[in-house]
Amino acid sequence: MATIMVVDDYPITQRILTYQLFKEGHQVVTASNGQEALNSLIELDVDLMIMDLTMPEMDGITVLYQLRACSRHANMPVIILTASNKDQDRKQALRAGANAFLTKPADNWQLFNMIDELLVDLAPMELAVG
């Protein structure tokens, strides 16, 4: 399946998401803040990121702007998963380049459906031979 990075400063959220994603067949890497995530992306190939907005050292919005400015990660799907239900935060995240915005606690079905949809968009198209 895919390699998914979970970026959240709350260890319990990291553990829960890692377990659930692993059960779905994904490989998971984690980061505790935005700067750690960006540093990890230098060496790792990640297919999709699930990220909180509010984190120490570097917040999710700043990470989004930096990802979108980098040609290697400009098109990597990013799902914001945050405790904030403020419309202003949702709009800011989407403007910064997030592909989706979910509020914690997110429904597993909704999260995994969103992951599947975003990963399908990245899959190479196969030509029918016939």
C-alpha positions as CSV (number, residue, x, y, z in Angstrom):
1,M,0.0,0.0,0.0
2,A,1.2,3.6,0.7
3,T,3.7,5.2,3.0
4,I,1.8,7.7,5.2
5,M,3.4,10.3,7.5
6,V,1.5,11.2,10.7
7,V,2.5,14.6,12.0
8,D,1.1,15.3,15.5
9,D,2.6,16.4,18.8
10,Y,0.3,14.3,20.8
11,P,1.8,10.8,21.2
12,I,-1.5,9.0,21.7
13,T,-2.9,10.4,18.4
14,Q,0.3,9.2,16.7
15,R,-0.1,5.7,18.2
16,I,-3.8,5.3,17.4
17,L,-3.4,6.5,13.8
18,T,-0.3,4.4,13.3
19,Y,-2.1,1.3,14.5
20,Q,-5.2,2.0,12.4
21,L,-3.2,2.7,9.2
22,F,-1.0,-0.3,9.7
23,K,-4.1,-2.5,10.0
24,E,-5.2,-1.1,6.7
25,G,-1.9,-2.2,5.1
26,H,-0.1,1.1,5.1
27,Q,3.5,1.8,6.1
28,V,3.6,4.6,8.7
29,V,6.2,7.1,9.7
30,T,5.7,9.8,12.4
31,A,6.8,13.2,13.3
32,S,6.1,15.3,16.4
33,N,6.1,18.7,14.8
34,G,6.4,20.4,11.4
35,Q,10.1,20.9,11.4
36,E,10.7,17.2,12.2
37,A,8.3,16.3,9.4
38,L,10.2,18.5,6.8
39,N,13.5,17.1,8.0
40,S,12.3,13.5,7.6
41,L,11.0,14.2,4.1
42,I,14.5,14.9,2.9
43,E,15.3,11.2,3.2
44,L,11.9,9.5,3.0
45,D,9.5,8.9,0.2
46,V,6.0,9.6,1.6
47,D,2.8,9.2,-0.4
48,L,0.4,11.1,1.9
49,M,0.6,13.2,5.0
50,I,-1.9,13.4,7.9
51,M,-1.1,16.5,10.0
52,D,-2.3,18.5,12.9
53,L,-2.4,22.3,12.7
54,T,-1.2,23.3,16.2
55,M,2.2,22.0,17.0
56,P,5.4,23.3,18.6
57,E,8.4,24.5,16.5
58,M,6.4,24.7,13.3
59,D,2.7,24.6,12.8
60,G,0.8,22.8,10.0
61,I,0.1,25.9,8.0
62,T,3.8,26.8,7.7
63,V,4.5,23.2,6.7
64,L,1.9,23.3,4.0
65,Y,3.4,26.4,2.5
66,Q,6.8,24.9,2.5
67,L,5.6,21.6,1.0
68,R,3.8,23.4,-1.8
69,A,6.9,25.5,-2.6
70,C,9.0,22.3,-2.9
71,S,8.8,20.7,-6.3
72,R,9.3,17.2,-4.8
73,H,6.4,17.5,-2.5
74,A,4.2,20.1,-4.2
75,N,1.6,17.5,-5.1
76,M,1.8,15.2,-2.1
77,P,-1.8,14.9,-0.6
78,V,-2.1,16.4,2.9
79,I,-5.0,15.8,5.2
80,I,-5.3,18.1,8.1
81,L,-6.6,16.3,11.2
82,T,-7.0,18.8,14.0
83,A,-9.1,19.6,17.1
84,S,-10.0,23.0,15.7
85,N,-13.5,23.3,14.3
86,K,-13.0,26.9,13.4
87,D,-14.1,27.8,9.8
88,Q,-11.2,30.3,9.7
89,D,-8.7,27.4,10.3
90,R,-10.3,25.2,7.7
91,K,-10.2,28.0,5.0
92,Q,-6.6,28.9,5.9
93,A,-5.5,25.3,5.6
94,L,-7.2,24.7,2.3
95,R,-5.7,28.0,0.9
96,A,-2.3,26.9,2.1
97,G,-2.6,23.7,0.1
98,A,-4.3,21.0,2.2
99,N,-6.4,18.5,0.2
100,A,-8.8,17.9,3.1
101,F,-9.7,19.1,6.6
102,L,-11.1,16.8,9.3
103,T,-11.9,17.6,12.9
104,K,-10.8,15.3,15.7
105,P,-12.0,12.8,16.6
106,A,-12.5,11.9,13.0
107,D,-14.7,9.0,11.9
108,N,-12.4,6.2,10.7
109,W,-14.6,5.4,7.7
110,Q,-14.4,9.1,6.6
111,L,-10.6,9.3,7.1
112,F,-9.9,6.0,5.3
113,N,-12.2,6.8,2.5
114,M,-10.5,10.2,2.1
115,I,-7.0,8.5,2.1
116,D,-8.2,6.0,-0.6
117,E,-9.6,8.7,-2.8
118,L,-6.4,10.8,-2.5
119,L,-4.1,7.8,-3.2
120,V,-6.2,6.7,-6.2
121,D,-5.7,10.2,-7.7
122,L,-1.9,9.5,-7.5
123,A,-2.0,6.0,-9.0
124,P,-0.5,5.8,-12.5
125,M,-3.1,5.1,-15.1
126,E,-2.8,1.8,-16.9
127,L,-3.5,1.5,-20.6
128,A,-5.8,-1.3,-21.7
129,V,-4.3,-3.6,-24.2
130,G,-6.6,-5.4,-26.3
